[in-house]
Amino acid sequence: MNNEFSEEVQNSTPSEIREDIPQALRDTPDAGTKLGLNPSFLAIAGVTGFVMLAAISGLMFYLAAPKNTPEPQVSPNNSIPPNPENSDSVKKKALLGHLEYPEAPESEIVAINANGRVRLRASAGKKFEQMVKDAGKAGIRLVPISGFRSIQEQEQLFFQVGATRNQTPAQRASVSAPPGHSEHHTGYAVDIGDGTVPATNLSEKFENTQAFKWLEANAARYGFELSFPKDNPQGVSYEPWHWRFVGDRDSLETFYKARDIKPVPTP
C-alpha cells in the first residue's frame, strides 16, 4: 500500500472510510478504524496491483515489439533448396534441354576466317583470332568450323537434317538445338577443329587431338569455355568441339544469368 493512501486513511473519519469500503468487506460498524489491518482488503489490493502491473508490462512489450516481421521460410522437411537450373522459370524457357537465346544483330557480326563463312560477334571474334595466333606459336592449328547461325538456318538444320536421318525431335535435340535455342544464335559460340587431323571435326574423337588438349589448358585465357562437357545438366550430347565466349559482360549474362550457376573454386 503506498504512503499517500495510508495518510488518506489516517486523516479520514470512520464514516468516510466506511463509504470507501465495499459492502461485502464491512465486518462491523467500527471496522473502518481497523482498515489497515484487514487481511481481506490487503489481499484484494495486492492481487489488483499485480494484475495492473502485469497488464501494463504486457502493453509495453507489445508496443516495443517489431511489427510485420516476416516469418522465416523453412523448406519442407528441412530439405535443401531446389537447384535454380531446375526452377519453373528456367524450364519455361527451355525446349528439349536447350535454353532460349536471342539472335545477334547482323551489324555486330564479323568474319573470322578467310572466306568469311564463319562469323562471330566482334568481341568474341577478336579474342578468337588472338587465341588462334597464340596456339599457332605452339604448333597447334585451330580451325573455325561454324560460328554465328541465324534462327532460320537453325530451323533448316534441325528439321530437314532430322527428317533425313529419321530422328524424332527429342533424338535430334541431343545433337542439335531447336531453332531459337542454339548458342550459335548469340554470335558467341564457335565449333573448332584441328587443322592437322580434319577427320576428327565435329566428332568426339576431337578430344584426342592436340588442339583440344591445348584448348582445355588455355581457352579460358581468351574468354572461351566448353559448352557441353560430358554428363552436362542439359542432357546434350558431349561436344568437345563446341566452345562459347564468356569474356565480356554481355556474353557472360547471356549464358549464365538464366541458369544462375554457382561459383566454382579454383583447384
N, C-alpha and C positions, 0 to 999 in steps of 0.2 A: 504494500500500500504506500503511495507517495506521500511526502510531507504536507503538501497543500491540502490533500484530502483529510489528513489527520488533524491539522489545525482547524479545518472547517467543522469537523466533528466535535472537537473540543470546545469550540466557541458557539455551538448551537445548543438550543434548548431541547429538552427531551421531546417536546411535542413536535418540533421541527424535524428532529431525527426520525420520529415515528412516521411522518409523512413521506420521507425519502426511502423508507424500508418497505418492500412489497408486503402485501397482506400475508402471504404464505410464510414470511420469515418472522412475523411478530409472535414471540413466545408469551410474554406477559406485558401488562400495561407499562411496566417500567423497564422493559428490555432495552429501550433506546440508550440508557445510561451505560449498558454493557456491550455496545456495538463492537468496539474494538476487540472484544474477547470472544465474539460469536464465531464458532468454528464453521458453521454452515456458510455464513457470509464470506469468511476468508476463503473457503474452498471455491465458492462460485466466482469470487473476484479473481482468484488465481487462474481458474480454468478460462474465464473470459479473457484475461490478459494474454494467456498463452495462445488462444485461438486468434486473437487480433494480431499478435506478433507473427504468427505463422502465416496469416493471410497477407500481411504487409511484405514479409520476406518473399513469399511466392510471387507477389505482384512485381516486386523489384527484379526478381530473377527473370520473369517473363519479358519485362521491358528491356532488360540488358541483353537478352539472348538475340543472336543474329536471325534475321527473318529471311524467308525464301531461300534457305540454304539447300542446294540440290543434293539429293541422296547419292552416295557413291554407286557407280554402276558395277554390278558384280555379274560376271558371266555365269550362265547356268552350270551348276555342278563344279564351279571353280575351274572351268576348262580354259585352255589357252585361247586368246583372241584369234579369230579366223585370219588366215593369210589374205592380205589385201588383193593378191592376184586372183583370189577366188571370190571376190566380192561381187555383188549383183551388178554394180555399175560397170565393172570390167567385163563381166560376162555378156552384158547387153551390147558392148562394143565389139565383141569378138565374134568371129564366124569360123567354125571348124578349127578352132585353136589359133586363129590368126587375128591380131588386133587391127582395128581400122586406122588407116593413115591417109592424110591429105596428099593430093598431088602437088608437087613442087611447081612454082611458076616457071614457065619456059624461059623467062628473062634471066633467071638465076642459074640456068644450066649451061655448063661449058664442056667442051670435048677434052678427053684425057688420053686419047690415042691418035695416031697419025691419020687414020681415015675418018675420024670424027664420029664414028658409030657408037662408041662408048662414051657416055657423058655422066657427069656428076654435078652437084651444086658447086659453085665456085670455091667455097671454103673447104669442102671435102676434096675437091679436085686438086687444089694447091697442095694439100698435105699428102695426097696420094702420090703425086708426081715427085715430091721430095722423098717419100718412102721408097719409090721405085729406084730413084737415083742412088740413094744410100745402100739399098740392097745390091744394086749392081756393083758397087765398090767391093762388096763382099763376095762377088761371083754368083749372085742369085738373080735370076731373071723373073721378075714378077710381071705377069701379063694380065691386063684387064679384059675380062670376057663379056661382062654385062654390067651396066650401070643403071641410070635412070630409065624407068619404064612407065609409060602412061597407063591410066586405068583402062583405056580402050585396048592397048596392046596386051595388057594382062588378061583381059576378057577373052581374047582370041587364044592366048596361051593356055588358059585354064580350061575352057570349054572345048575348043577344037582338038587340042592335043589329047585331052582327056577322053574324048569320043573315039579318036583314032586308036588309043591304047585300051579301049574298052574299060575305062576306070569310072567308078562311081565318084560323085563329088567328094565324099569322105576319103576315098582312096587317093584321089588327085590332090587333095589338100595336104596330104602327108609329104608331098614333094613340090607342090606349087601353091601359092596363096590365091584365094579367090580374088576377083577384081575388087579394088578398093581396100584391100587388106594386105598388100605387099609392101615390104620395106623399100622396094625399088621405086615406089611412087614418090618417096620423100626426096630422092636425089642424093641420099646419104649412104646407100647400100651398093656394094660392088662385089661381083664374083671374080675371083682371082685364080689364075692358073700358073703353072711352072713352065716357062718357055723352053726348058730343056727336055721336059717329058710331057708333051701335049696330050698324050694318051690318057693322062690322069685327070684331064679337065672335067669339072662337074661330076667327079666320082669320089667315093670315099677313099679311093687309093691315093688321092691327093695328100692325105695326111702322112704318107710315107715319103713325100718329096722334101728336098732341101728347102724349097720355097715355103712350105707350110711350117717347117721347124723354125725358119727364120722369122716368120710372122708371129708364131707363138712367143718368141723371145723378144721381139722388137715392135710389133704393131701398136702397142699401147703408147709408145713414144710419139706416135703420129696421130693419136686420137682414134685408132681403129680397134675394134674388138670382134670376136667371133659371135655371130648372131645365134646360131643353132648348134650348140655343143651336144654331145651325147646325153641322152636322157633329159633333154630340156623340158621345163614345165608346160610348154605349149603343145608338146606332143608332135612337133615337126621332126621329120627325119634328119639325122645328123648330116650337116653340110659343112665340111671343113673348108670349102672354097668361098663360103658366103660371109663377108665381113661388112660391118657398118661403122660409119663415122659418128663418134660421140664427143668430138673435140671442141665444140663450142656450145654456147647456151641453148641455141635453138635445137640443135641435133640432140643434145642431152635430154631436154624436156620432151622432144618428140618420142623418144624411145623409152624413157624412164618414168615420166610423170604419171602416165596412166596405170602402170603396174606397181608403182611405189616400192621398188626393190630396195632392200635394206643394204647399208654399207657392208663391205666385206673387208675384214682386217688383212693387212699385208702379211704374207707368210714370213 
